[in-house]
Each structure stands twice: as structure tokens, then as C-alpha cells.
Amino acid sequence: MKGLLLIPTLFLMLSNCTAGKREFAEFEFDGKKLRYGVQLPGDFDSSKTYPVLIGPSEVEEKDDQSFYWRGTKDTYGWILIDYRIYNATRRVEEVKAFMEHLRSKFKVEGNKFHTVCFSANSSSIFSLAMQVPEYIAGITGMAGNPGTTKESELVKLKGIKVQFVVGDKDTYWMNAAKQRHAILKKIGVDSSIEIIKNGPHVMRDLVGKGFLERADRLRN
């Protein structure tokens, strides 16, 4: 059976996940078991509502986390999810099923998800968001931006908060972010941009707290 197939059998029941520690779990879609990583806040309480961040990852090893929270011990109140959301425009039903699965397991703030994109994976993640805007609350490109400049496509991001974070030494990505930001503002998409002085393309100093504090800006 194809489409939104949600079966409650899990490789690792999320109720057994250790708060503050990254674990693997699985959900089933279209007859396949698909793995993802999950890290809960240290004081996680299943009765409470949390913002949820989904970041791109191959999810092959314990340390294969989305880049901007890799190795972090403190989620700063977020539920952090690692999944294959890049290059997923041909796997939209799978991704929708995955987000429905997360909604069934957690009380998701606003019932929508945040995501982050970096460098080469950014275009595909923006494209995915354009196909499932009803599931997405915010996107942080760090450094990243939509691959298109077509207003007819970018208008699909309406209702999603977008922010670009880029270093001023990262000339190509900075200019591209400025251009996309200007277009998004023109067509009425909620967009902001931060240009970091002396910032390189890979902003390692912002991994963890620096990124999560920025993601917080997009919360309603």
C-alpha cells in the first residue's frame, strides 16, 4: 500500500529513548523500515509541547547527525531529528508520512516542523518545503538558499519563515542569499538575513548553541 502508511511497529520505541541522548528509531512506509535519529531535551516531558527540527543526514552511524547540531549535548529545548530530507522531491509521500509519524509521537509546536539546509543540500530542501508548506514552520539556510529565483516558485514559501545566515567571506553564497532574500521580501514571504562578519562558508563556531539560538528566531 502506497501513500501515508503509518504502522506503529518501531525498531526502537521512542518511549524508551533516553532524554538528552541521541538514539535511532524506525518508522514503516510502503513496506519498508526507514531509520532516523532523535535527540530529546534533557528534561523531556511527553506531556509538553516542543519545537521540532529536522535536519539532513544519511543516518548511518551514531555520530551521523545534521551538521549544525552534530555532537551537541544540549538541545536547548528542541527535539532534534536526523533524516534523509535532502533530494526528497521524489519522495514527498514518504516525507509526509514521516512527519505524520513524528506528530503521532510528539506534541509538535504549532503542528509544524523547522528545518535547516547547508550548501549543496539547500536547494533540494527548499524545493521539498515548497511541496509540503503545510508541514513547515521555518527554514534556516546556513549557508543555503533556494536554487530558483522564479517568483512563481518562491511564492510557495508563503506561510513559512525563512532566514539566511551567511558569512561575508563566503562571497558566492552571500550574494545568492541577498538576492533570494530580496525576492522573498518582494513577494511577501517572511524572510530575514544575517551576514556574519569574517564568516566563512562552513561556520563551525555556530554548531550547537549558535545555530539553535538562531533557529529560535523563527518560532511563533
Secondary structure by P-SEA (a helix, b strand, c coil): ccccccccccccccccccccccbbbbbbcccbbbbbbbbccccccccbbbbbbbbbccccccccccccccccccccccccccccccccccaaaaaaaaaaaaaacccccccbbbbcccccaaaaaaaaaaaccccccccccccccccccccccccccccbbbbbbbbccaaaaaaaaaaaaaaaaaaccbbbbbbbccccccccccccaaaaaaaacccc
